Amino acid sequence: MEPQAEAAADSVGAGAREARGEDRLSLLLRLRAQTKQQLLEYKSMIDANEEKTPEQIIQEQQMEAKVEDLENEIEEVKVAFEMKRLALSRMQLSAALKNDLENVNTKSSVFMDTMKEVLKLNKSIMRLQKESWELEEKLLDVRKKRLQLKHASENKLLEIQAEKKKQKEELDSMENSDKIKTMQRSLQTEMDITTVIQHVFQNLILGSKVNWAADPALKETVLQLEKDLSTMS
């Protein structure tokens, strides 16, 4: 309350000074008008006589100097009056600003807290946006790598299928070749000879009247001789 009282007192004082300045200015203006009027009347009298005495000339010059002094003083009063008016306006503006600041101070704490929250939220939003962009970049990298692996696996599968097809074609080609046929005939001949030998051994064992079933080693040999070589892999 004290700053407001001081501001009000300053405003009142400035108003009083302004009123005094206005009174002085009005007085000077009236004096100038009166002096000019007297000067005009004096000139008219001199012009009517058509001759000027030295005393009249001195008196005329004094009156002109007095008018000039009054005009200069009026200009000074005008300047002082304008400066005081501007000072009063500044004082009134300062008082109004003080009142506004006092009203704002009661709300400044809440306002500053709100601004801090807004800045904090903006900072969090920017951080989350940055993290979101980073996650999107990582997700794009993962998708890119997964697509590359998919293409690589598809290419590898095609290579395996091509290799299997090639091996099958080579195998089919070998089976149809003369060399394979010759080898198959030689193998069949060997199997036939082995079968004959098996039969000979079987007949020898059976003809000897030996109890081969009581001898494990002999029993295993007889069982091996009974196998058909054409079914063996």
BELVENRA-V157606 format. One record per residue. N is the residue number from 0. RES is the residue in three letters. SS is DSSP state (H for helix, E for strand, L for the rest). PSI is psi in whole degrees, 0 to 359 (* if undefined). BURIAL is 1 if it has 24 or more other ideal C-beta (glycine too) atoms within 12 Angstrom, else 0. Layout:
BEGIN
((N | RES | SS | PSI | BURIAL) (N | RES | SS | PSI | BURIAL))
END
This chain:
BEGIN
((0 | MET | L | 326 | 0) (1 | GLU | H | 316 | 0) (2 | PRO | H | 323 | 0) (3 | GLN | H | 318 | 0) (4 | ALA | H | 317 | 0) (5 | GLU | H | 318 | 0) (6 | ALA | H | 320 | 1) (7 | ALA | H | 318 | 0) (8 | ALA | H | 318 | 0) (9 | ASP | H | 320 | 0) (10 | SER | H | 317 | 1) (11 | VAL | H | 315 | 0) (12 | GLY | H | 318 | 0) (13 | ALA | H | 324 | 1) (14 | GLY | H | 320 | 0) (15 | ALA | H | 317 | 0) (16 | ARG | H | 322 | 0) (17 | GLU | H | 320 | 1) (18 | ALA | H | 318 | 0) (19 | ARG | H | 321 | 0) (20 | GLY | H | 320 | 1) (21 | GLU | H | 319 | 0) (22 | ASP | H | 316 | 0) (23 | ARG | H | 319 | 0) (24 | LEU | H | 318 | 1) (25 | SER | H | 320 | 0) (26 | LEU | H | 315 | 0) (27 | LEU | H | 321 | 1) (28 | LEU | H | 320 | 0) (29 | ARG | H | 319 | 0) (30 | LEU | H | 319 | 0) (31 | ARG | H | 317 | 1) (32 | ALA | H | 317 | 0) (33 | GLN | H | 317 | 0) (34 | THR | H | 318 | 1) (35 | LYS | H | 319 | 0) (36 | GLN | H | 317 | 0) (37 | GLN | H | 321 | 0) (38 | LEU | H | 320 | 1) (39 | LEU | H | 317 | 0) (40 | GLU | H | 319 | 0) (41 | TYR | H | 319 | 1) (42 | LYS | H | 321 | 0) (43 | SER | H | 320 | 0) (44 | MET | H | 319 | 0) (45 | ILE | H | 318 | 0) (46 | ASP | H | 327 | 0) (47 | ALA | H | 323 | 0) (48 | ASN | H | 338 | 0) (49 | GLU | L | 356 | 0) (50 | GLU | L | 139 | 0) (51 | LYS | L | 129 | 0) (52 | THR | L | 161 | 0) (53 | PRO | H | 322 | 0) (54 | GLU | H | 321 | 0) (55 | GLN | H | 320 | 0) (56 | ILE | H | 317 | 0) (57 | ILE | H | 318 | 0) (58 | GLN | H | 321 | 0) (59 | GLU | H | 317 | 1) (60 | GLN | H | 322 | 0) (61 | GLN | H | 319 | 0) (62 | MET | H | 321 | 1) (63 | GLU | H | 319 | 0) (64 | ALA | H | 323 | 0) (65 | LYS | H | 319 | 0) (66 | VAL | H | 318 | 1) (67 | GLU | H | 320 | 0) (68 | ASP | H | 319 | 0) (69 | LEU | H | 320 | 1) (70 | GLU | H | 319 | 0) (71 | ASN | H | 318 | 0) (72 | GLU | H | 323 | 0) (73 | ILE | H | 318 | 1) (74 | GLU | H | 319 | 0) (75 | GLU | H | 318 | 0) (76 | VAL | H | 321 | 1) (77 | LYS | H | 315 | 0) (78 | VAL | H | 315 | 0) (79 | ALA | H | 320 | 0) (80 | PHE | H | 317 | 1) (81 | GLU | H | 320 | 0) (82 | MET | H | 318 | 0) (83 | LYS | H | 324 | 1) (84 | ARG | H | 318 | 0) (85 | LEU | H | 320 | 0) (86 | ALA | H | 318 | 0) (87 | LEU | H | 319 | 1) (88 | SER | H | 319 | 0) (89 | ARG | H | 319 | 0) (90 | MET | H | 318 | 1) (91 | GLN | H | 320 | 0) (92 | LEU | H | 319 | 0) (93 | SER | H | 318 | 0) (94 | ALA | H | 318 | 1) (95 | ALA | H | 321 | 0) (96 | LEU | H | 321 | 0) (97 | LYS | H | 317 | 1) (98 | ASN | H | 318 | 0) (99 | ASP | H | 318 | 0) (100 | LEU | H | 321 | 0) (101 | GLU | H | 322 | 0) (102 | ASN | H | 324 | 0) (103 | VAL | H | 327 | 0) (104 | ASN | H | 328 | 0) (105 | THR | H | 338 | 0) (106 | LYS | H | 354 | 0) (107 | SER | H | 324 | 0) (108 | SER | H | 311 | 0) (109 | VAL | H | 320 | 0) (110 | PHE | H | 314 | 0) (111 | MET | H | 320 | 0) (112 | ASP | H | 318 | 0) (113 | THR | H | 317 | 0) (114 | MET | H | 320 | 0) (115 | LYS | H | 319 | 0) (116 | GLU | H | 319 | 0) (117 | VAL | H | 315 | 0) (118 | LEU | H | 320 | 0) (119 | LYS | H | 317 | 0) (120 | LEU | H | 319 | 0) (121 | ASN | H | 319 | 0) (122 | LYS | H | 318 | 0) (123 | SER | H | 319 | 0) (124 | ILE | H | 316 | 0) (125 | MET | H | 320 | 0) (126 | ARG | H | 317 | 0) (127 | LEU | H | 322 | 0) (128 | GLN | H | 319 | 0) (129 | LYS | H | 315 | 0) (130 | GLU | H | 321 | 0) (131 | SER | H | 317 | 0) (132 | TRP | H | 319 | 0) (133 | GLU | H | 318 | 0) (134 | LEU | H | 321 | 0) (135 | GLU | H | 320 | 0) (136 | GLU | H | 317 | 0) (137 | LYS | H | 319 | 0) (138 | LEU | H | 319 | 0) (139 | LEU | H | 320 | 0) (140 | ASP | H | 317 | 0) (141 | VAL | H | 315 | 0) (142 | ARG | H | 321 | 0) (143 | LYS | H | 315 | 0) (144 | LYS | H | 320 | 0) (145 | ARG | H | 320 | 0) (146 | LEU | H | 321 | 0) (147 | GLN | H | 318 | 0) (148 | LEU | H | 321 | 0) (149 | LYS | H | 315 | 0) (150 | HIS | H | 320 | 0) (151 | ALA | H | 318 | 0) (152 | SER | H | 321 | 0) (153 | GLU | H | 317 | 0) (154 | ASN | H | 320 | 0) (155 | LYS | H | 320 | 0) (156 | LEU | H | 319 | 0) (157 | LEU | H | 320 | 0) (158 | GLU | H | 317 | 0) (159 | ILE | H | 315 | 0) (160 | GLN | H | 320 | 0) (161 | ALA | H | 321 | 0) (162 | GLU | H | 318 | 0) (163 | LYS | H | 317 | 0) (164 | LYS | H | 320 | 0) (165 | LYS | H | 316 | 0) (166 | GLN | H | 320 | 0) (167 | LYS | H | 318 | 0) (168 | GLU | H | 319 | 0) (169 | GLU | H | 320 | 0) (170 | LEU | H | 317 | 0) (171 | ASP | H | 322 | 0) (172 | SER | H | 321 | 0) (173 | MET | H | 321 | 0) (174 | GLU | H | 331 | 0) (175 | ASN | L | 358 | 0) (176 | SER | L | 159 | 0) (177 | ASP | H | 326 | 0) (178 | LYS | H | 316 | 0) (179 | ILE | H | 319 | 0) (180 | LYS | H | 320 | 0) (181 | THR | H | 319 | 0) (182 | MET | H | 320 | 0) (183 | GLN | H | 321 | 0) (184 | ARG | H | 319 | 0) (185 | SER | H | 319 | 0) (186 | LEU | H | 319 | 0) (187 | GLN | H | 322 | 0) (188 | THR | H | 317 | 0) (189 | GLU | H | 321 | 0) (190 | MET | H | 322 | 0) (191 | ASP | H | 318 | 0) (192 | ILE | H | 317 | 0) (193 | THR | H | 322 | 0) (194 | THR | H | 320 | 0) (195 | VAL | H | 318 | 0) (196 | ILE | H | 321 | 0) (197 | GLN | H | 315 | 1) (198 | HIS | H | 322 | 0) (199 | VAL | H | 313 | 0) (200 | PHE | H | 320 | 0) (201 | GLN | H | 316 | 0) (202 | ASN | H | 322 | 0) (203 | LEU | H | 317 | 0) (204 | ILE | H | 316 | 1) (205 | LEU | H | 326 | 0) (206 | GLY | H | 338 | 0) (207 | SER | L | 355 | 0) (208 | LYS | L | 25 | 0) (209 | VAL | L | 138 | 0) (210 | ASN | L | 82 | 0) (211 | TRP | L | 339 | 1) (212 | ALA | L | 336 | 0) (213 | ALA | L | 340 | 0) (214 | ASP | L | 114 | 0) (215 | PRO | H | 317 | 0) (216 | ALA | H | 316 | 0) (217 | LEU | H | 322 | 0) (218 | LYS | H | 317 | 0) (219 | GLU | H | 321 | 0) (220 | THR | H | 316 | 0) (221 | VAL | H | 318 | 1) (222 | LEU | H | 324 | 0) (223 | GLN | H | 324 | 0) (224 | LEU | H | 337 | 1) (225 | GLU | L | 349 | 0) (226 | LYS | L | 145 | 0) (227 | ASP | L | 118 | 0) (228 | LEU | H | 336 | 0) (229 | SER | H | 339 | 0) (230 | THR | H | 355 | 0) (231 | MET | L | 141 | 0) (232 | SER | L | * | 0))
END
